Each structure stands twice: as C-alpha cells, then as structure tokens.
Amino acid sequence: MSIVLNNLTVSYQRHPAVHHISGRFAEGDATAICGPNGAGKSTLLKAMIGALTPDSGNVDLNGYRRADIAYLPQQAEIDRSMPVSVLELVGTGLWHKSGPFGRVGRDGMARAIDALEQVGLADFALRPIAALSSGQFQRVLFARILVQDAKVILLDEPFNAVDAKTTEDLLKLVARWREEKRTVIAVLHDALQVRAHFPHTLLMAREVIAWGDSTMVLTEDNLRRAVETAAHWQAQAPVCGLDGASA
C-alpha cells in the first residue's frame, strides 16, 4: 500500500507551510524529505499522522491505520523532564495494543528489554530518561519504534545532534527496516547520508522541487532552486495575510 498526497496544502500557525504537494510514497521504500529550513518538512510529517488538518487536498493512507504508523518527532519537541524510566518509555510503544492505561504485561516488558538490547542500552533500562545524553535518548526512541513494530516509520531529523557512532548504529536499523519492506520516510539534511541510505528523495521548499531517485533529485541545480524558492516564500506575505514567522 502506498501513501498518497493529493494536492496537499497545510498551514502551520496560520502560515502556509506545505503548498499543493502531490506524490506517492511507495510501500516498502525508503524516502528522504529534504529542503531548506522552513521548507515545511516537519509540517508534512505532522499532516501525514493527522496531527495537522489540511487546508485543502488530503493524505490517502490507503488502508493503513494510525497504529500502523510510528512517528518520531524532533528531540526538541519531547519533554524529557517527565519522571519516566527508559524501560517505561520503550514500553509505550505497545500502547496501540494495550491502550495508554493498559498493562503492558510480562511479554511486553520482554519485548521492550529485547529492543533495548538491540540498540545497546539494556543496562540503562531503569535509568530516568532525563539522565541520558542526546545519543542515548535517540537510541531509546528507536527502541520504542522496534517495540511498536509499525509498517510505516516517520522520522523527523533523527540524526540531528547525535554522535557519529549512534548515527551509524541507527542507520543499520533503517537498513534492516528496508530489508523487512517497511516504509521509511525521514526528514534529513545530510545529502551524502541520503544518497547512501535512502533510494528516493522528496526535495521541497513548501512545494515540490523534485521527487524521485535520490541521485537525480539531489543535484546542484535542484538544491539551488530549493533555496531560491524558500527565499521567495519567505519574502511573500502569508496567504492568510498575517505577519510573523513561517513554519
């Protein structure tokens, strides 16, 4: 099943962030979403999970349920001051089965511990999440995705402010998800990383600049067009006629 964007337009804080985007994320494919700052990349992911309502157009999930989709936001959007242990956080990946107030159970805890072992943090299970480094916390969030066992995985800048060893290890998980024919869609900034690990790329600057094979999309001409288009959008008055920062 593919995820299809049909002439999708989304505003964020009443500013145009995604503008008339159409295209298809193929089932079992790995696609990077790239573009300058303020290009609408994060807004697009939020629209895909239903966290933002489109102004026009739609996201056709083609039969995927919300429980089939794992979403990893940027670390800055996650409150790490919560009094939660590493194991408890990973266990929330089972909420789509148990519910937020349901018991995870012995089998669920075993799955959570196994996921922590896969990301190299089995010894950190009882530590509070507030005590973790950025790299360790990102490993925990990937462990949560492993527990969720989703068919579609959305990642928003998953390697930002993360050490090189952690990035290398987590990219191995991405490679495994590709082998398992899961659909992986990730907002990324490193073109070399994209070319090496993501066969397809959506390059956007609120609108589509190019979408297809990563090698063909990430050209100097397309990247220049993306920067110019983003600058053009920044210079324009918002559609709603309000001043302020763009999404």
Residue pairs with C-beta under 8 A, 6 or more apart in sequence:
1 27
1 61
1 62
1 63
1 64
2 24
2 25
2 26
2 27
2 62
3 24
3 25
3 48
3 59
3 60
3 61
3 62
3 64
3 152
3 183
3 185
4 23
4 24
4 25
4 59
4 60
4 62
5 21
5 22
5 23
5 24
5 57
5 59
5 60
6 22
6 57
6 58
6 59
6 60
7 20
7 21
7 22
7 56
7 57
8 18
8 20
8 21
8 22
8 44
8 47
8 54
8 56
8 57
8 58
8 59
9 16
9 18
9 19
9 20
9 21
9 54
9 55
9 56
9 57
10 17
10 18
10 40
10 43
10 44
10 46
10 47
10 52
10 53
10 54
10 55
11 17
11 55
11 239
11 240
11 247
12 40
12 43
12 46
12 52
12 247
13 244
13 245
13 247
14 238
14 240
14 242
15 238
15 239
15 240
15 242
15 244
15 245
15 246
15 247
16 206
16 233
16 238
16 239
16 240
16 246
16 247
17 40
17 43
17 44
17 206
17 246
17 247
18 40
18 43
18 44
18 47
18 204
18 206
19 40
19 206
19 207
20 57
20 207
21 44
21 57
21 204
21 207
21 208
22 57
22 208
23 202
23 208
23 211
25 31
25 183
25 185
26 183
26 200
27 181
27 183
28 178
28 181
28 182
28 183
29 183
29 184
29 199
29 200
30 174
30 177
30 178
30 183
30 184
30 185
30 186
30 197
30 198
30 199
30 200
31 184
31 185
31 186
31 198
31 199
31 200
31 201
31 202
32 185
32 186
32 187
32 188
32 194
32 198
32 200
32 201
32 202
32 214
33 41
33 44
33 45
33 185
33 186
33 187
33 188
33 201
33 202
33 204
34 41
34 187
34 188
34 189
34 191
34 194
34 201
34 202
34 203
34 204
34 217
34 218
34 226
35 41
35 203
35 204
35 205
35 209
35 226
35 230
36 205
36 226
36 227
36 230
37 230
38 206
38 230
38 233
38 234
38 246
38 247
39 204
39 205
39 206
39 226
39 230
40 204
40 205
40 206
40 247
41 156
41 187
41 204
42 73
42 74
42 156
42 157
42 187
42 247
43 52
43 247
44 204
45 71
45 154
45 156
45 185
45 187
46 52
47 53
47 54
47 59
48 59
48 69
48 154
48 185
49 66
49 69
49 71
49 154
50 59
50 66
61 69
64 151
64 152
66 96
67 96
67 97
67 150
68 150
68 151
68 152
69 150
69 151
69 152
69 153
69 154
70 93
70 144
70 145
70 148
70 150
70 152
70 153
70 154
71 154
71 156
72 141
72 142
72 145
72 153
72 154
72 155
72 156
72 158
73 156
74 156
74 157
74 160
75 134
75 137
75 138
75 141
75 160
75 161
78 141
80 129
80 130
80 132
80 137
81 130
82 129
82 130
83 128
84 128
84 129
85 125
85 126
85 127
85 128
85 129
86 116
86 121
86 124
86 125
86 126
86 127
86 128
86 129
86 132
86 140
87 109
87 112
87 113
87 116
87 125
87 126
89 129
89 140
89 141
89 144
90 112
90 115
90 116
90 140
90 143
90 144
90 147
91 104
91 108
91 109
91 112
91 147
92 100
92 144
93 112
93 115
93 143
93 144
93 145
93 146
93 147
93 148
94 104
94 108
94 111
94 112
94 147
94 148
95 102
96 148
98 104
98 105
98 108
104 112
108 147
111 147
112 125
112 143
112 147
113 122
113 125
115 143
115 144
115 146
115 147
116 122
116 124
116 125
116 140
116 143
118 143
118 146
118 173
119 139
119 140
119 142
119 143
119 146
119 169
119 170
119 173
120 139
120 169
121 136
121 139
121 140
121 143
124 132
124 136
124 140
129 137
129 140
132 140
133 163
134 161
134 162
134 163
135 162
135 163
135 165
135 166
136 166
138 158
138 159
138 162
138 166
138 170
139 166
139 169
139 170
142 158
142 170
142 173
145 153
146 173
150 182
151 182
151 183
152 182
152 183
152 185
153 177
153 182
153 183
153 184
153 185
154 185
154 186
155 184
155 185
155 186
155 187
156 186
156 187
157 187
157 188
157 189
158 170
158 186
158 188
159 166
159 167
159 170
159 171
159 188
159 190
159 193
160 189
162 170
171 193
171 197
174 184
174 186
174 197
175 197
177 184
178 184
184 198
186 198
188 194
188 198
191 218
191 223
194 201
194 214
194 218
195 214
195 215
195 218
198 214
199 213
199 214
200 211
200 212
200 213
200 214
200 217
201 210
201 211
201 212
201 213
201 214
201 217
201 218
202 208
202 211
202 217
203 209
203 210
203 211
203 217
203 218
203 222
203 223
203 226
204 226
205 225
205 226
205 227
205 229
205 230
205 233
206 229
206 230
206 233
207 229
209 222
209 225
209 226
209 229
210 216
210 217
210 219
210 222
211 217
233 246
234 246
237 243
238 244
238 246
